[in-house]
Amino acid sequence: MSNDPERFDSMLLAMAQQHEGGVKELLGTIVSFLARKTDFFIGGKEGEWEKVVKDTFYVHAKKAKEEADKIKKEKEEADRRLKEIQQKKEQERLAQDFEPATVTELTDQEANKMLEDIEKEKQSKTEDGSGDGSPTSSKSEIPDEDDDPAEKGKLKPNSGNGCDLENYRWTQTLEEVEVS
């Protein structure tokens, strides 16, 4: 066997393409060549050619199977690692989405101080009305717990899908807009 196993690949591929019967027909052509142009079948001891053919085929079949097994194992390993990464990302996402609630106990003094701070904050927001059409009641500025953080500080629509401001109010439907 030569040092470079791929030395005749291009020639053999061209031959394989010319054989409509595929590999079986290609092997027939090679064996026919050996029978007609060499002493492969009659030059050695009786039945020696069978041993050479079997040994050669078994060696290459073993190599092909080992290579296929190696590729299969690498693919399974890559799939396993991908699944592990996906599971880890999913667990991280779930951990972020469902962080456990924490309860902190307050003393009566801390609770009273917190209530006073909230009242002061409400009063300062009520006193900050500027008369430029911005709302003066703190009710419209207090975000609900389930509001999107991006909506914080924005006005909420009234029941007519519009807005109630200090100097005017408006409502809207798909067909019309009413301003008063």
Secondary structure as a PSIPRED ss2 file (coil, helix, strand):
# PSIPRED VFORMAT (PSIPRED V4.0)

   1 M C   1.000  0.000  0.000
   2 S C   1.000  0.000  0.000
   3 N C   1.000  0.000  0.000
   4 D C   1.000  0.000  0.000
   5 P C   1.000  0.000  0.000
   6 E C   1.000  0.000  0.000
   7 R C   1.000  0.000  0.000
   8 F C   1.000  0.000  0.000
   9 D H   0.000  1.000  0.000
  10 S H   0.000  1.000  0.000
  11 M H   0.000  1.000  0.000
  12 L H   0.000  1.000  0.000
  13 L H   0.000  1.000  0.000
  14 A H   0.000  1.000  0.000
  15 M H   0.000  1.000  0.000
  16 A H   0.000  1.000  0.000
  17 Q H   0.000  1.000  0.000
  18 Q H   0.000  1.000  0.000
  19 H C   1.000  0.000  0.000
  20 E C   1.000  0.000  0.000
  21 G C   1.000  0.000  0.000
  22 G C   1.000  0.000  0.000
  23 V H   0.000  1.000  0.000
  24 K H   0.000  1.000  0.000
  25 E H   0.000  1.000  0.000
  26 L H   0.000  1.000  0.000
  27 L H   0.000  1.000  0.000
  28 G H   0.000  1.000  0.000
  29 T H   0.000  1.000  0.000
  30 I H   0.000  1.000  0.000
  31 V H   0.000  1.000  0.000
  32 S H   0.000  1.000  0.000
  33 F H   0.000  1.000  0.000
  34 L H   0.000  1.000  0.000
  35 A H   0.000  1.000  0.000
  36 R H   0.000  1.000  0.000
  37 K H   0.000  1.000  0.000
  38 T C   1.000  0.000  0.000
  39 D C   1.000  0.000  0.000
  40 F C   1.000  0.000  0.000
  41 F C   1.000  0.000  0.000
  42 I C   1.000  0.000  0.000
  43 G C   1.000  0.000  0.000
  44 G C   1.000  0.000  0.000
  45 K C   1.000  0.000  0.000
  46 E C   1.000  0.000  0.000
  47 G C   1.000  0.000  0.000
  48 E H   0.000  1.000  0.000
  49 W H   0.000  1.000  0.000
  50 E H   0.000  1.000  0.000
  51 K H   0.000  1.000  0.000
  52 V H   0.000  1.000  0.000
  53 V H   0.000  1.000  0.000
  54 K H   0.000  1.000  0.000
  55 D H   0.000  1.000  0.000
  56 T H   0.000  1.000  0.000
  57 F H   0.000  1.000  0.000
  58 Y H   0.000  1.000  0.000
  59 V H   0.000  1.000  0.000
  60 H H   0.000  1.000  0.000
  61 A H   0.000  1.000  0.000
  62 K H   0.000  1.000  0.000
  63 K H   0.000  1.000  0.000
  64 A H   0.000  1.000  0.000
  65 K H   0.000  1.000  0.000
  66 E H   0.000  1.000  0.000
  67 E H   0.000  1.000  0.000
  68 A H   0.000  1.000  0.000
  69 D H   0.000  1.000  0.000
  70 K H   0.000  1.000  0.000
  71 I H   0.000  1.000  0.000
  72 K H   0.000  1.000  0.000
  73 K H   0.000  1.000  0.000
  74 E H   0.000  1.000  0.000
  75 K H   0.000  1.000  0.000
  76 E H   0.000  1.000  0.000
  77 E H   0.000  1.000  0.000
  78 A H   0.000  1.000  0.000
  79 D H   0.000  1.000  0.000
  80 R H   0.000  1.000  0.000
  81 R H   0.000  1.000  0.000
  82 L H   0.000  1.000  0.000
  83 K H   0.000  1.000  0.000
  84 E H   0.000  1.000  0.000
  85 I H   0.000  1.000  0.000
  86 Q H   0.000  1.000  0.000
  87 Q H   0.000  1.000  0.000
  88 K H   0.000  1.000  0.000
  89 K H   0.000  1.000  0.000
  90 E H   0.000  1.000  0.000
  91 Q H   0.000  1.000  0.000
  92 E H   0.000  1.000  0.000
  93 R H   0.000  1.000  0.000
  94 L H   0.000  1.000  0.000
  95 A H   0.000  1.000  0.000
  96 Q H   0.000  1.000  0.000
  97 D H   0.000  1.000  0.000
  98 F C   1.000  0.000  0.000
  99 E C   1.000  0.000  0.000
 100 P C   1.000  0.000  0.000
 101 A C   1.000  0.000  0.000
 102 T C   1.000  0.000  0.000
 103 V C   1.000  0.000  0.000
 104 T C   1.000  0.000  0.000
 105 E C   1.000  0.000  0.000
 106 L C   1.000  0.000  0.000
 107 T C   1.000  0.000  0.000
 108 D H   0.000  1.000  0.000
 109 Q H   0.000  1.000  0.000
 110 E H   0.000  1.000  0.000
 111 A H   0.000  1.000  0.000
 112 N H   0.000  1.000  0.000
 113 K H   0.000  1.000  0.000
 114 M H   0.000  1.000  0.000
 115 L H   0.000  1.000  0.000
 116 E H   0.000  1.000  0.000
 117 D H   0.000  1.000  0.000
 118 I H   0.000  1.000  0.000
 119 E H   0.000  1.000  0.000
 120 K H   0.000  1.000  0.000
 121 E H   0.000  1.000  0.000
 122 K H   0.000  1.000  0.000
 123 Q H   0.000  1.000  0.000
 124 S H   0.000  1.000  0.000
 125 K H   0.000  1.000  0.000
 126 T H   0.000  1.000  0.000
 127 E H   0.000  1.000  0.000
 128 D C   1.000  0.000  0.000
 129 G C   1.000  0.000  0.000
 130 S C   1.000  0.000  0.000
 131 G C   1.000  0.000  0.000
 132 D C   1.000  0.000  0.000
 133 G C   1.000  0.000  0.000
 134 S C   1.000  0.000  0.000
 135 P C   1.000  0.000  0.000
 136 T C   1.000  0.000  0.000
 137 S C   1.000  0.000  0.000
 138 S H   0.000  1.000  0.000
 139 K H   0.000  1.000  0.000
 140 S H   0.000  1.000  0.000
 141 E C   1.000  0.000  0.000
 142 I C   1.000  0.000  0.000
 143 P C   1.000  0.000  0.000
 144 D C   1.000  0.000  0.000
 145 E C   1.000  0.000  0.000
 146 D C   1.000  0.000  0.000
 147 D C   1.000  0.000  0.000
 148 D C   1.000  0.000  0.000
 149 P H   0.000  1.000  0.000
 150 A H   0.000  1.000  0.000
 151 E H   0.000  1.000  0.000
 152 K C   1.000  0.000  0.000
 153 G C   1.000  0.000  0.000
 154 K C   1.000  0.000  0.000
 155 L C   1.000  0.000  0.000
 156 K C   1.000  0.000  0.000
 157 P C   1.000  0.000  0.000
 158 N C   1.000  0.000  0.000
 159 S C   1.000  0.000  0.000
 160 G C   1.000  0.000  0.000
 161 N C   1.000  0.000  0.000
 162 G C   1.000  0.000  0.000
 163 C E   0.000  0.000  1.000
 164 D E   0.000  0.000  1.000
 165 L C   1.000  0.000  0.000
 166 E C   1.000  0.000  0.000
 167 N C   1.000  0.000  0.000
 168 Y C   1.000  0.000  0.000
 169 R E   0.000  0.000  1.000
 170 W E   0.000  0.000  1.000
 171 T E   0.000  0.000  1.000
 172 Q E   0.000  0.000  1.000
 173 T C   1.000  0.000  0.000
 174 L C   1.000  0.000  0.000
 175 E C   1.000  0.000  0.000
 176 E C   1.000  0.000  0.000
 177 V E   0.000  0.000  1.000
 178 E E   0.000  0.000  1.000
 179 V E   0.000  0.000  1.000
 180 S C   1.000  0.000  0.000
